[in-house]
Amino acid sequence: MNNWHTEYRVKYHITFVHDDGRTQVVTDNLIIESRSPEEAEKIILDKYENGDDPLIDFPDGWFGHINREEMEIEEFVKVWEY
């Protein structure tokens, strides 16, 4: 049994496609505490799909209705282990 926890910096981007055809990509990162990168991925995807708060700050000039959005995780970087 592994009781160690690791903090991972998860870098990701979300691609937004607006009704008028514009596409915007917003990049951000979060620190996630988990036992493995796979568990960190599950946590961030669950937060993205089911969370009340957005994972990104919308850029200035943001307008229009979003037709679809897609999240892609770019990398996991181990920050600290305890």
Backbone as CSV, one residue per row, in Angstrom:
resi,resn,N_x,N_y,N_z,CA_x,CA_y,CA_z,C_x,C_y,C_z
1,MET,0.845,-1.175,0.000,0.000,0.000,0.000,0.896,1.246,0.000
2,ASN,0.576,2.185,-0.856,1.344,3.404,-0.985,0.581,4.554,-0.331
3,ASN,1.159,5.102,0.754,0.524,6.227,1.438,1.139,7.561,1.050
4,TRP,2.106,7.549,0.147,2.754,8.785,-0.285,1.824,9.584,-1.175
5,HIS,1.884,10.877,-1.012,1.150,11.779,-1.890,2.152,12.663,-2.614
6,THR,1.795,13.053,-3.809,2.646,13.897,-4.624,1.817,15.058,-5.124
7,GLU,2.439,16.214,-5.198,1.786,17.355,-5.821,2.304,17.451,-7.254
8,TYR,1.374,17.502,-8.192,1.696,17.616,-9.610,1.199,18.961,-10.132
9,ARG,2.021,19.611,-10.942,1.563,20.777,-11.682,1.031,20.234,-13.003
10,VAL,-0.260,20.411,-13.229,-0.913,19.905,-14.430,-1.103,21.078,-15.385
11,LYS,-0.433,21.027,-16.519,-0.578,22.068,-17.541,-1.617,21.594,-18.549
12,TYR,-2.531,22.482,-18.908,-3.615,22.110,-19.819,-4.043,23.319,-20.634
13,HIS,-4.814,23.049,-21.658,-5.444,24.140,-22.404,-6.859,23.725,-22.771
14,ILE,-7.699,24.746,-22.920,-9.097,24.534,-23.317,-9.319,25.305,-24.611
15,THR,-9.826,24.608,-25.611,-10.133,25.216,-26.907,-11.632,25.491,-26.960
16,PHE,-11.983,26.754,-27.201,-13.377,27.172,-27.301,-13.699,27.502,-28.750
17,VAL,-14.836,27.002,-29.235,-15.319,27.348,-30.571,-16.636,28.089,-30.379
18,HIS,-16.666,29.342,-30.846,-17.855,30.182,-30.700,-18.828,29.914,-31.842
19,ASP,-20.068,30.346,-31.629,-21.105,30.200,-32.655,-20.742,30.911,-33.955
20,ASP,-19.986,32.010,-33.849,-19.631,32.751,-35.049,-18.379,32.198,-35.747
21,GLY,-17.870,31.047,-35.272,-16.738,30.395,-35.925,-15.376,30.708,-35.340
22,ARG,-15.289,31.712,-34.459,-14.009,32.022,-33.837,-13.557,30.883,-32.935
23,THR,-12.254,30.671,-32.883,-11.671,29.675,-31.998,-10.678,30.368,-31.082
24,GLN,-10.771,30.084,-29.785,-9.848,30.651,-28.816,-9.287,29.527,-27.965
25,VAL,-7.991,29.595,-27.695,-7.317,28.612,-26.853,-6.807,29.332,-25.614
26,VAL,-7.166,28.808,-24.436,-6.743,29.384,-23.172,-5.918,28.323,-22.440
27,THR,-4.695,28.700,-22.052,-3.776,27.792,-21.373,-3.681,28.165,-19.902
28,ASP,-3.594,27.150,-19.034,-3.485,27.394,-17.598,-2.840,26.172,-16.947
29,ASN,-2.686,26.205,-15.621,-2.173,25.053,-14.893,-2.725,25.061,-13.481
30,LEU,-2.741,23.895,-12.872,-3.215,23.709,-11.506,-2.239,22.806,-10.769
31,ILE,-2.192,22.939,-9.442,-1.456,22.005,-8.607,-2.487,21.022,-8.052
32,ILE,-2.254,19.736,-8.305,-3.162,18.676,-7.863,-2.403,17.726,-6.955
33,GLU,-2.965,17.399,-5.806,-2.375,16.428,-4.888,-2.994,15.063,-5.169
34,SER,-2.148,14.082,-5.459,-2.652,12.737,-5.736,-1.541,11.717,-5.520
35,ARG,-1.864,10.449,-5.717,-0.882,9.376,-5.557,-0.178,9.028,-6.860
36,SER,-0.749,9.481,-8.000,-0.150,9.153,-9.300,-0.619,10.191,-10.335
37,PRO,0.094,10.277,-11.457,-0.371,11.178,-12.525,-1.750,10.784,-13.046
38,GLU,-2.049,9.495,-13.074,-3.352,9.030,-13.552,-4.472,9.519,-12.645
39,GLU,-4.233,9.468,-11.318,-5.238,9.962,-10.373,-5.389,11.485,-10.504
40,ALA,-4.277,12.204,-10.719,-4.337,13.659,-10.915,-5.152,13.988,-12.164
41,GLU,-4.969,13.212,-13.232,-5.742,13.424,-14.461,-7.226,13.216,-14.204
42,LYS,-7.562,12.176,-13.465,-8.967,11.907,-13.146,-9.568,13.055,-12.331
43,ILE,-8.804,13.584,-11.383,-9.294,14.676,-10.536,-9.565,15.927,-11.365
44,ILE,-8.610,16.295,-12.226,-8.791,17.528,-13.007,-9.903,17.376,-14.043
45,LEU,-10.037,16.198,-14.654,-11.129,15.995,-15.608,-12.486,16.036,-14.913
46,ASP,-12.562,15.464,-13.707,-13.812,15.513,-12.947,-14.152,16.954,-12.577
47,LYS,-13.143,17.721,-12.184,-13.366,19.137,-11.847,-13.822,19.917,-13.075
48,TYR,-13.232,19.614,-14.227,-13.598,20.291,-15.477,-15.031,19.956,-15.889
49,GLU,-15.403,18.678,-15.805,-16.716,18.235,-16.283,-17.842,18.516,-15.292
50,ASN,-17.554,18.499,-13.983,-18.619,18.574,-12.985,-18.531,19.753,-12.034
51,GLY,-17.472,20.561,-12.125,-17.286,21.658,-11.184,-18.172,22.860,-11.481
52,ASP,-18.452,23.627,-10.434,-19.257,24.839,-10.580,-18.415,26.017,-11.053
53,ASP,-17.140,26.050,-10.668,-16.260,27.158,-11.034,-15.482,26.809,-12.295
54,PRO,-15.287,27.770,-13.184,-14.498,27.492,-14.390,-13.028,27.278,-14.030
55,LEU,-12.331,26.490,-14.837,-10.916,26.224,-14.611,-10.021,27.331,-15.151
56,ILE,-10.575,28.267,-15.885,-9.769,29.337,-16.485,-10.428,30.682,-16.231
57,ASP,-9.623,31.739,-16.326,-10.145,33.098,-16.328,-10.354,33.483,-17.781
58,PHE,-11.537,33.932,-18.116,-11.827,34.290,-19.492,-11.058,35.547,-19.887
59,PRO,-10.462,35.551,-21.070,-9.657,36.708,-21.496,-10.512,37.944,-21.773
60,ASP,-9.831,39.121,-21.797,-10.524,40.370,-22.134,-11.087,40.274,-23.545
61,GLY,-12.232,40.901,-23.759,-12.852,40.883,-25.078,-13.626,39.606,-25.356
62,TRP,-13.807,38.790,-24.342,-14.538,37.541,-24.502,-16.008,37.858,-24.719
63,PHE,-16.566,37.375,-25.804,-17.978,37.618,-26.061,-18.519,36.492,-26.927
64,GLY,-19.818,36.434,-27.046,-20.464,35.433,-27.884,-20.771,34.153,-27.127
65,HIS,-21.547,33.328,-27.745,-21.948,32.053,-27.168,-20.975,30.959,-27.605
66,ILE,-20.645,30.065,-26.701,-19.702,28.981,-27.002,-20.468,27.804,-27.585
67,ASN,-20.059,27.376,-28.764,-20.677,26.249,-29.435,-20.178,24.932,-28.848
68,ARG,-18.860,24.831,-28.643,-18.281,23.647,-28.001,-16.934,24.008,-27.405
69,GLU,-16.476,23.161,-26.485,-15.176,23.357,-25.858,-14.527,21.996,-25.636
70,GLU,-13.201,21.999,-25.639,-12.462,20.759,-25.484,-11.233,21.019,-24.622
71,MET,-11.041,20.179,-23.613,-9.889,20.312,-22.725,-8.847,19.279,-23.095
72,GLU,-7.574,19.699,-23.100,-6.478,18.775,-23.374,-5.376,19.008,-22.346
73,ILE,-4.966,17.939,-21.674,-3.891,18.018,-20.696,-2.573,17.885,-21.436
74,GLU,-1.658,18.825,-21.173,-0.383,18.859,-21.884,0.704,18.082,-21.157
75,GLU,0.847,18.282,-19.831,1.889,17.557,-19.110,1.661,17.597,-17.612
76,PHE,2.300,16.644,-16.933,2.329,16.577,-15.478,3.776,16.786,-15.045
77,VAL,3.974,17.671,-14.064,5.311,17.911,-13.531,5.234,17.688,-12.028
78,LYS,6.075,16.758,-11.524,6.093,16.499,-10.084,6.691,17.704,-9.385
79,VAL,5.945,18.240,-8.408,6.386,19.422,-7.679,6.994,19.024,-6.339
80,TRP,6.300,18.116,-5.623,6.721,17.784,-4.281,6.106,16.447,-3.903
81,GLU,6.814,15.669,-3.081,6.298,14.377,-2.617,6.450,14.296,-1.109
82,TYR,5.443,13.766,-0.445,5.515,13.608,1.014,4.763,12.361,1.432
